[in-house]
Structure formats: C-alpha cells, structure tokens
C-alpha cells in the first residue's frame, strides 16, 4: 500500500512535491519495517520458551531431524523428552492423521513445563493411544496446566492426571473431544489436590471436560475447586468389583454438568452411582448445576443414582439446581432418580422441568429423596413429571429430617401418576413443611396413603387434584394422611399440633381402603374444596390435638359412607 500511495502522488504532483512524497514514503516503509521486525523479535522471544514434539510412526523421517525439529517414532519417547523440557509450554502433536494408532508405555510422566498439550493434527477423527500393558497406570503429573484435544485412551489399567499444589496456586486440566475406553480397575482420575490438605481439592483449580466420552471402563474420579462437564457421555461404567461410584466429583465452589448422558452404569458402593460432593469450607458457597442431562438404566446397590452430598462448616451454603433433565429406568437403595443429602446449615434445591420415569428405590424415594442432617434445606420442584416409580416409602418424593430441624418443600405445577409405594405414601415427608400447588396426583397406588405427612409436618395444598388413586391398607389411611405427632405424644395434654391448610383442591374417586382425609394430631383448615366419591369416609379425625375446620359452605363432601353435601367425621381418641 505504501508503494501504490507513493506512485499515485508522483503521477499527479510537481517534481519537488514528488520528492517530498517519496521521502515520506521511505520513512513510512522504514517505520513499518521496524514495527514488523520488533514484532518478530517479540514473537521469537515468546516462542523461545515453547517446545513442540511431533510424533509420527508412519513417517520415513521418524527419529530424524526434519528442519530444526526431531520427529519421534514413538509417543513414549516424545513424552520422555517433553517431561525434561524446561520451557514454559510443551506441545506434543500426533501427526499421522485421522484415526492413527499410537502405543504408550505406562509410566509416570512428570512435567517441568507449566503448560502441556497433547493434541491430534488436522482432521476430525481422534488419534488412538493404547497402553502397552494393563499392569501399570499411566500418570501425568502436571506443573500447572494440562490440555488434551482429539485423542482416545484405551486398554490402560488406570489413568491419572494430577497435581499437588498450594491453595493459592492455579491448576487446570482441559479435555476436548477426548475418549477413554476400556480403562481398568483404577479408572480415570483427574485430581488437583491441596498439598497441605491431602484428599481435599486445591483452591483455584479447575477441570473442564468438553464433548468427552467415558465408555466401558470402571470409574471416573474428579477432584478440583471448579468442575465443568459439557456434552459428555458416561456409558457402561461398572464398579461392582470395587468400592467406589462410577462417577465421583469432589469440588469446593462450583460443579456444572450440562447436555451430558449417563447410561447403563452400575455401581456397588455406599456412595451411589453418580456422586457429587461439595466441600465449600466454613463460610463459602458451593453450587451444583445440572442442566439438560439424561440419566438412564443405571444400577446402584446403595444410596442414590445421582447423589449430591454436602458436608462442611456450620456457616457454609450449598445451592443445587437441576433442570430440563430426564431420569429414566434407574435403580438404587434410596433415591432411584436423585438423592440430595446435606449436613450444612443452609441448602437450597431448585428442580424444574424434570422427568422421573420408571425409577425404583428399595428404601425411599423412587423419584427423588431429600435428606438433611443439619438443616434447614429448602427445595422447590416445579413443572416436573413423576411417573411409573416404585419404592417402599415415598415412591415419587421422599423427605426426611434426621435431626430436629425442619425442611421446606414447594411442589408446583407437577404431575405424579402411576407410581407404587408398598409401605407408606407416594409423597411422604418426615418433619418438613410442605406446600403443594396446582399439581395433579392421580392413578397411584399407596399402602397407607398417597400423600403422607408424618411427625409434625405442616404445610398446605392449594389448587391440587388428588384423584383415582388406590390405597391398600385399612388402618389409619387416606388419600391424604396428616399425622402431626405419634400416639404416645398425643396422650400428653397440651401437645402442640402441626397445621395444614387445604384450599381449592379436590380429593375424589380414590378407591381401595381410601378415606378422603385422615388427620391425627393436626390442625386442618379446609376451604373451597371437594372431598367426594371416595370409597370410605370423607374425613377421619383421630386423637388429641386434632382439629378440622371444614365448616365453610363452599366445600362439598360426598363419600360412600357419608351423606350428600355433608361431611362425615369419625372421632377416635387415641
């Protein structure tokens, strides 16, 4: 452009002005040359600390110098050379093209360089890296950061990507389009530890997994301050021979899992199948965000299919969000779909647009189990579907408090149907405050009830339809069962009762041994509601401390043992 500009000026100006323009042009050329030269010097200085290692077993020039670089015949020899590099950046390039196979000798590769990358050359298919034997683990000890792109690891006993560092240092592992197939008993381990607190995640560390596959292996174990998993697949992982979950994540501040599938995994451990543990410290906040995921056909002998466990200081806070996800055909001890267990003082759970279908639990919570041991826990479930679920207790939703604190659940605009509970109710709560809003609970089978609120559970039901359900037991049962206290506690004069309000709701056409409402030790207020055509009584009040205010003229009660437009009350003093 400088030359063109000068010629144009020369062709249209006087000789003097042309000479002046030419001089200006030469000055511009000199300035541009100096700038380019300086940039090249700066780039050379930056590149001076970078080292590239090309691996190409197919190349006729392997183990020879091409240009100024040595082309390595084997990946192992390139890694040995790379780990001795004192440069800031090391890049190992697998250069044989799409789908090429490489063999690696399992060893401990400790890198001095701060940034290490292992990448495939141009192309779509991943390069395949196979361990030469499964007797030893493949270990990468990083100095700061590690990145893999477009590679597949297979036939290894175990793979460890790890670092031990102080909490004030920064560490990262990033895997993009990486696959782990047929990894043996030690599994895949991505662990960034605090050197001063062994086993604890290192502060300021992060693990990023993007479009990765973990298939036909034992387990995946991730430890870091922050963990992000996007577009990944965890499939046919099996740990029945080993005491660990198929997927275990331990983090301090943040876990994000989105657009990820967990399918056909099987675990034989007390920790569950997919196990996320947050350890935020005394005053920190931890978040677990699960969005647009699919969890299907997973089996675990104990705990939940997807378990979130929080155990930290008394002032810590944990936030769990699960949205737009499906849990289908999973099996567990407690929490066939999801189990959230908290031992921190403040836990918030938000669940929206979720589908729980055909999950089962041996104990409680075929769909979801929320358990707290150092409450309170606050949960909101909205626009979700619970169908074809089975368990002994709370086949759709199971709420439990293991201490004296109370949890709080709001279920809003959701469907609960075609689920079976063999001991108690389809929705069951122990010492929780439960609010049911604008939800349909229909065609379920419960033994002692459909909605069962136990041990001081208070709350309300507004705009709900509880209809066409079947109750199997004739002893103290109903479509809605409210028991504020135990029988022994009710004998104590002045025992305080829980309270429950029913408004603008229907409890209709429930069969088997179903009363409409069974209340014991609870203050119940019913307004603008319908309790009719249930096979037994409309309302049964049982024991001291039971008060039912159903005198509102806008409520209609008509049941098999009642009178038209009248409420049938049966009082039994316990």
C-alpha positions in Angstrom: 0.0 0.0 0.0 2.9 2.4 0.6 4.3 1.9 -2.9 0.9 2.4 -4.5 0.2 5.5 -2.5 3.7 7.0 -3.5 3.2 6.3 -7.2 -0.2 8.0 -7.2 1.3 11.1 -5.6 4.2 11.1 -8.1 2.0 10.9 -11.1 -0.1 13.9 -10.0 2.4 16.4 -8.4 5.3 18.6 -9.2 8.9 17.2 -9.0 9.5 18.9 -5.7 6.4 17.6 -4.1 7.1 14.2 -5.6 10.5 14.1 -4.0 9.0 15.1 -0.7 6.3 12.4 -1.0 8.9 9.8 -1.9 10.9 10.7 1.2 7.8 10.4 3.3 7.1 7.0 1.7 10.6 5.8 2.5 10.1 6.9 6.1 6.8 5.0 6.3 8.5 1.9 4.8 11.2 2.2 7.4 8.7 2.6 10.2 6.7 -0.4 9.0 9.9 -2.5 8.7 10.9 -1.6 12.3 7.4 -2.5 13.6 7.4 -5.8 11.8 11.0 -6.5 12.9 10.1 -5.7 16.5 7.0 -7.9 16.4 9.1 -10.8 15.0 11.6 -10.3 17.8 8.9 -10.4 20.4 7.3 -13.5 18.9 10.7 -15.1 18.8 11.2 -14.3 22.4 7.8 -15.8 23.3 8.4 -18.9 21.2 11.8 -19.4 22.7 10.2 -20.8 25.8 7.9 -23.1 23.8 8.8 -26.7 22.7 7.0 -28.8 20.1 7.3 -32.5 19.9 6.0 -34.2 16.7 5.1 -37.9 16.8 4.7 -39.8 13.5 5.5 -43.5 13.5 4.4 -43.7 9.8 6.8 -41.0 8.7 10.0 -42.2 6.9 11.8 -39.4 8.8 10.8 -40.5 12.3 13.7 -40.3 14.8 15.4 -38.0 12.3 15.6 -34.2 12.4 13.3 -32.5 9.9 14.0 -28.9 9.5 15.0 -28.0 13.1 12.8 -30.5 14.9 13.1 -34.1 15.7 10.2 -36.3 14.5 9.6 -39.1 17.1 8.7 -42.6 16.2 7.0 -43.3 19.5 4.8 -41.3 21.8 6.6 -42.6 24.8 10.0 -41.3 23.6 8.4 -37.9 22.9 6.9 -37.8 26.4 10.2 -38.7 28.0 11.9 -35.8 26.1 9.0 -33.4 26.8 9.0 -34.0 30.5 12.6 -32.9 30.7 11.9 -29.6 28.8 12.5 -26.5 30.8 10.3 -24.4 28.6 7.1 -22.7 29.7 5.0 -24.5 27.1 5.2 -28.0 25.7 3.1 -29.3 22.8 3.1 -33.0 21.7 1.5 -33.3 18.3 0.2 -36.6 17.0 0.8 -36.1 13.3 -0.1 -39.3 11.5 -3.6 -38.2 10.5 -7.2 -39.2 11.3 -7.7 -42.3 13.4 -4.0 -43.2 13.7 -2.9 -45.5 16.5 -0.1 -44.9 19.0 1.3 -47.1 21.7 2.4 -45.7 25.1 4.3 -47.3 27.8 2.5 -46.8 31.2 4.8 -44.7 33.4 4.8 -41.6 35.5 5.4 -38.5 33.3 6.3 -35.5 35.4 6.5 -32.3 33.5 8.6 -29.3 34.4 6.8 -27.1 31.8 3.9 -25.0 33.1 1.6 -25.8 30.2 1.5 -29.2 28.5 -0.7 -30.0 25.5 -1.3 -33.4 23.7 -3.2 -32.9 20.5 -4.0 -34.6 17.3 -3.0 -33.0 14.0 -5.6 -31.7 11.5 -8.6 -33.9 11.0 -11.8 -34.9 12.6 -11.1 -38.4 14.0 -9.4 -38.9 17.3 -5.9 -40.4 17.5 -5.9 -43.6 19.4 -3.4 -44.1 22.3 -3.2 -47.6 23.6 -1.3 -48.7 26.7 1.2 -51.4 26.0 0.0 -53.3 29.1 -2.5 -53.1 31.9 -0.2 -53.9 34.7 0.8 -50.3 35.4 -1.0 -47.0 35.5 -0.4 -44.1 33.1 0.3 -40.9 35.1 0.7 -37.3 34.1 2.0 -35.1 36.9 1.5 -31.5 35.8 3.2 -28.4 36.9 0.4 -26.0 36.1 -2.0 -26.9 33.3 -2.7 -29.8 31.0 -4.7 -30.0 27.8 -5.8 -32.9 25.6 -7.5 -32.5 22.2 -9.0 -35.2 19.9 -7.4 -38.3 21.4 -8.6 -41.7 22.6 -7.0 -43.6 25.5 -7.7 -47.3 25.6 -6.6 -50.5 27.3 -4.9 -48.9 30.4 -5.1 -50.2 33.9 -5.7 -46.6 35.1 -5.1 -43.0 34.0 -4.1 -40.3 36.4 -3.9 -36.6 35.5 -2.9 -35.0 38.8 -1.2 -32.2 40.7 -0.5 -31.4 44.3 -0.2 -27.7 44.9 -1.0 -25.0 47.5 -4.4 -23.5 47.6 -3.1 -20.1 46.3 -1.7 -21.5 43.1 -3.6 -22.1 39.9 -4.1 -25.5 38.2 -6.2 -26.6 35.3 -7.0 -29.7 33.2 -8.9 -29.2 30.0 -10.1 -32.2 27.8 -11.8 -31.5 24.5 -13.1 -34.3 22.3 -11.3 -37.0 24.4 -12.4 -40.6 24.8 -11.5 -43.1 27.5 -12.4 -46.7 26.6 -11.7 -49.9 28.4 -9.8 -48.4 31.3 -9.2 -51.0 34.0 -9.7 -51.2 37.7 -8.1 -47.9 38.7 -10.3 -45.9 36.3 -9.8 -42.3 35.0 -8.6 -39.9 37.7 -8.4 -36.1 37.2 -7.3 -34.9 40.6 -6.0 -31.4 41.6 -5.2 -31.8 45.3 -4.3 -29.3 48.0 -0.7 -30.3 49.0 -1.4 -29.1 52.6 -4.7 -31.0 52.9 -4.3 -34.4 51.2 -7.5 -35.6 49.5 -9.0 -32.1 49.5 -9.5 -30.1 46.3 -6.9 -27.5 45.6 -8.2 -23.9 45.7 -8.1 -22.0 42.4 -8.1 -25.2 40.4 -10.4 -26.2 37.6 -11.3 -29.2 35.4 -13.1 -28.7 32.1 -14.5 -31.6 30.1 -16.0 -30.8 26.7 -17.5 -33.5 24.4 -15.7 -36.3 26.1 -16.7 -40.0 26.3 -16.0 -42.4 29.1 -17.1 -45.9 28.0 -16.7 -49.5 29.1 -14.4 -48.7 32.0 -14.6 -48.8 35.8 -14.9 -45.3 37.1 -14.2 -41.6 36.7 -12.9 -39.6 39.7 -12.6 -35.8 39.5 -11.3 -33.5 42.3 -10.9 -29.7 41.8 -12.2 -26.4 43.1 -14.4 -26.0 40.0 -15.6 -28.7 37.6 -17.4 -28.1 34.3 -18.7 -31.0 32.2 -20.4 -30.3 28.9 -21.6 -32.5 26.0 -20.1 -35.7 27.5 -21.1 -39.3 27.7 -20.6 -41.7 30.6 -21.6 -45.2 29.5 -21.3 -48.8 30.7 -19.1 -47.9 33.7 -19.0 -50.7 36.2 -17.6 -50.7 39.8 -19.3 -53.7 41.3 -15.9 -55.3 42.0 -14.6 -52.1 43.5 -15.9 -49.9 46.4 -16.4 -46.7 44.5 -19.0 -44.8 42.4 -18.9 -45.0 38.7 -18.6 -41.1 38.6 -17.3 -39.2 41.6 -16.9 -35.4 41.7 -15.4 -33.6 44.7 -15.4 -29.8 44.4 -15.2 -26.7 46.6 -17.1 -23.9 44.8 -18.8 -25.0 41.6 -19.9 -28.0 39.6 -21.7 -27.6 36.3 -23.0 -30.6 34.2 -24.9 -29.9 31.1 -26.0 -31.7 27.9 -24.5 -34.9 29.3 -25.6 -38.5 29.2 -25.1 -41.1 31.9 -26.3 -44.5 30.7 -26.1 -48.2 31.6 -23.7 -47.6 34.6 -23.6 -50.0 37.5 -22.1 -49.3 41.0 -21.8 -51.5 44.1 -20.9 -48.9 46.7 -22.4 -47.0 49.6 -21.6 -43.7 47.8 -24.1 -44.2 44.9 -23.6 -44.3 41.2 -23.0 -40.6 40.3 -21.7 -39.0 43.4 -21.1 -35.2 43.7 -19.6 -34.0 47.0 -19.3 -30.3 47.8 -16.9 -29.1 50.5 -17.1 -25.4 50.5 -15.4 -24.6 53.8 -16.6 -22.7 56.8 -18.2 -19.7 55.0 -18.0 -20.3 51.3 -20.9 -21.1 48.9 -21.0 -24.1 46.7 -23.2 -24.6 43.6 -24.1 -27.7 41.7 -25.9 -27.0 38.4 -27.3 -29.9 36.3 -29.0 -28.9 33.0 -30.3 -30.8 30.0 -28.9 -34.2 31.1 -30.1 -37.7 30.6 -29.6 -40.4 33.2 -30.8 -43.9 32.2 -30.7 -47.6 33.1 -28.2 -47.2 35.9 -28.0 -49.6 38.9 -26.5 -49.0 42.4 -26.8 -51.3 45.4 -26.8 -48.5 47.9 -27.6 -44.7 48.1 -28.9 -42.9 45.1 -28.5 -43.0 41.3 -27.4 -39.3 41.3 -26.3 -38.3 44.8 -25.3 -34.8 45.9 -23.7 -34.8 49.3 -22.7 -31.6 51.3 -20.6 -31.8 54.4 -18.9 -28.6 55.6 -18.7 -25.9 58.2 -21.8 -24.6 60.1 -21.9 -21.4 58.1 -21.5 -22.9 54.6 -24.2 -22.6 51.9 -24.9 -25.1 49.1 -27.1 -24.4 46.1 -28.3 -27.3 43.8 -30.1 -26.7 40.6 -31.4 -29.5 38.3 -33.4 -28.5 35.2 -34.6 -29.8 31.8 -33.2 -33.3 32.6 -34.6 -36.9 32.5 -34.0 -39.8 34.9 -35.3 -43.0 33.4 -35.3 -46.6 34.5 -32.7 -46.3 37.3 -32.4 -48.4 40.4 -30.9 -47.5 43.8 -31.3 -48.1 47.6 -32.6 -44.6 48.4 -33.2 -42.1 45.6 -33.8 -44.0 42.5 -33.5 -40.9 40.4 -31.8 -38.3 42.7 -30.7 -38.2 46.3 -29.6 -34.9 48.0 -28.1 -35.3 51.4 -27.0 -32.3 53.3 -25.0 -31.7 56.5 -24.6 -28.0 56.1 -26.7 -25.3 57.7 -28.2 -23.9 54.6 -29.0 -25.9 51.5 -31.2 -24.7 48.6 -32.5 -27.1 45.9 -34.2 -26.0 42.7 -35.7 -28.6 40.4 -37.6 -27.7 37.3 -38.8 -29.3 34.0 -37.6 -32.7 35.2 -38.9 -36.1 34.2 -38.6 -39.1 36.6 -39.9 -42.2 34.9 -39.6 -45.9 35.8 -37.1 -45.4 38.5 -37.1 -47.6 41.6 -35.7 -47.5 45.1 -35.5 -50.3 47.6 -36.0 -47.9 50.6 -37.3 -44.4 49.9 -37.6 -42.0 47.0 -38.1 -43.9 43.8 -38.0 -40.5 42.1 -36.2 -38.2 44.5 -35.1 -38.3 48.1 -34.1 -35.2 50.1 -32.4 -35.8 53.4 -31.0 -33.3 55.8 -29.0 -33.9 59.0 -28.1 -30.3 59.9 -30.9 -28.2 58.3 -32.6 -26.3 57.1 -33.0 -27.5 53.5 -35.3 -25.5 51.2 -36.5 -27.2 48.0 -38.7 -26.1 45.1 -39.9 -28.6 42.5 -41.7 -27.1 39.5 -43.1 -28.3 36.2 -41.9 -31.8 36.7 -43.3 -35.3 36.0 -43.1 -38.3 38.3 -44.4 -41.4 36.6 -44.1 -45.2 37.0 -42.0 -45.0 40.1 -41.7 -47.7 42.8 -40.3 -47.9 46.4 -41.2 -48.9 49.9 -41.7 -45.2 51.0 -42.3 -42.1 49.0 -42.1 -43.6 45.6 -42.2 -40.2 43.9 -40.8 -37.9 46.6 -39.3 -38.8 50.0 -38.4 -36.1 52.5 -36.5 -36.9 55.7 -35.1 -34.9 58.6 -32.5 -36.7 60.7 -32.2 -34.0 63.4 -34.6 -31.5 65.0 -34.6 -29.1 62.1 -37.4 -28.7 59.5 -37.1 -28.6 55.8 -39.3 -26.8 53.4 -40.6 -28.2 50.0 -42.8 -26.5 47.4 -44.2 -28.7 44.7 -45.7 -26.6 41.9 -47.4 -27.4 38.6 -46.2 -31.0 38.6 -47.7 -34.4 37.7 -47.4 -37.5 40.0 -49.0 -40.6 38.4 -48.9 -44.4 38.0 -46.4 -44.8 40.9 -46.5 -47.6 43.6 -45.4 -47.5 47.2 -45.5 -50.7 49.2 -45.3 -49.4 52.8 -46.4 -45.8 53.0 -47.3 -43.0 50.6 -46.3 -41.9 47.1 -45.3 -38.4 48.5 -44.0 -38.8 52.1 -42.5 -36.3 54.5 -41.0 -36.5 57.9 -40.7 -33.2 59.7 -40.8 -31.0 56.7 -43.1 -28.1 55.8 -44.7 -29.0 52.5 -46.6 -26.7 50.1 -48.4 -28.4 47.2 -49.6 -26.0 44.4 -51.6 -26.6 41.2 -50.4 -30.3 40.9 -52.2 -33.4 39.7 -51.7 -36.6 41.8 -53.6 -39.4 40.1 -53.7 -43.2 39.4 -51.1 -44.1 42.0 -51.0 -47.0 44.5 -50.0 -46.4 48.1 -50.3 -48.7 51.1 -51.1 -46.3 53.9 -51.9 -43.3 51.7 -51.0 -41.3 48.7 -49.8 -38.0 50.3 -48.5 -38.9 53.8 -47.2 -36.1 56.1 -45.6 -37.5 59.2 -44.1 -36.3 62.5 -45.1 -32.7 62.7 -45.1 -31.9 59.0 -47.1 -28.7 58.3 -48.0 -27.0 55.1 -50.8 -26.5 52.6 -52.4 -27.9 49.5 -53.9 -25.4 47.0 -55.3 -26.0 43.6 -54.4 -29.7 43.6 -56.3 -32.7 42.3 -55.8 -36.0 44.3 -58.0 -38.5 42.4 -58.3 -42.0 41.1 -55.7 -43.4 43.5 -55.7 -46.7 45.3 -54.9 -47.2 49.0 -54.2 -50.8 50.1 -54.4 -50.6 53.9 -57.5 -50.2 56.1 -55.7 -49.0 59.2 -55.3 -45.2 59.5 -55.2 -44.5 55.9 -56.5 -42.0 53.4 -55.7 -40.4 50.1 -54.2 -37.6 52.2 -52.8 -38.6 55.6 -51.7 -36.0 58.1 -50.1 -37.2 61.4 -48.6 -34.4 63.4 -47.4 -36.5 66.4 -47.1 -40.1 67.5 -49.8 -41.8 69.5 -47.7 -41.6 72.7 -47.1 -37.9 72.2 -50.8 -37.3 71.6 -51.6 -38.7 75.1 -49.7 -35.8 76.6 -52.1 -33.0 77.4 -51.4 -29.8 75.6 -49.3 -31.3 72.9 -48.8 -28.8 70.1 -50.2 -29.8 66.8 -48.9 -29.2 63.3 -51.2 -27.3 60.9 -52.2 -28.0 57.3 -54.5 -25.9 55.0 -56.4 -27.4 52.1 -57.8 -24.8 49.6 -59.4 -25.0 46.2 -58.4 -28.7 45.9 -60.2 -32.0 45.1 -59.8 -35.3 46.8 -62.0 -37.5 44.7 -62.7 -41.0 43.4 -60.0 -42.7 45.5 -60.5 -46.5 45.9 -59.3 -49.5 47.9 -59.5 -48.5 51.6 -59.1 -44.8 50.9 -60.7 -42.3 53.2 -60.5 -38.8 51.6 -58.5 -37.3 54.5 -57.1 -38.9 57.6 -55.9 -36.5 60.3 -54.2 -37.2 63.6 -52.6 -34.6 65.9 -53.0 -31.8 63.2 -55.0 -28.6 62.9 -56.6 -28.8 59.4 -58.5 -26.0 57.7 -60.4 -26.8 54.5 -61.9 -24.1 52.3 -63.4 -24.1 48.8 -62.5 -27.8 48.2 -64.2 -31.0 47.2 -63.9 -34.3 49.0 -66.3 -36.7 47.3 -66.9 -40.2 45.9 -64.0 -41.8 47.9 -64.7 -45.4 48.8 -64.5 -44.9 52.6 -65.2 -41.8 54.8 -64.7 -38.3 53.7 -62.7 -37.2 56.7 -61.4 -39.1 59.8 -60.1 -37.2 62.8 -58.1 -39.4 65.2 -56.7 -38.5 68.6 -56.0 -35.5 70.8 -54.8 -32.3 69.2 -56.8 -33.0 66.0 -58.9 -30.1 64.9 -60.6 -30.0 61.5 -62.3 -26.7 60.5 -64.4 -27.7 57.4 -67.5 -25.7 58.1 -67.0 -23.5 55.0 -70.2 -23.6 52.9 -68.1 -23.6 49.7 -66.8 -27.1 50.4 -68.7 -30.2 49.4 -68.3 -33.7 51.0 -70.0 -36.7 49.5 -68.5 -40.1 50.0 -69.5 -43.8 50.2 -70.1 -43.7 54.0 -71.2 -40.0 54.2 -74.3 -38.1 53.3 -74.8 -35.9 50.2 -73.5 -32.4 50.8 -72.4 -33.3 54.3 -69.1 -34.1 56.0 -68.7 -37.4 57.8 -66.4 -37.0 60.8 -65.3 -40.0 62.8 -63.5 -39.1 66.1 -61.3 -41.7 67.7 -59.5 -40.6 70.9 -56.1 -42.2 71.0 
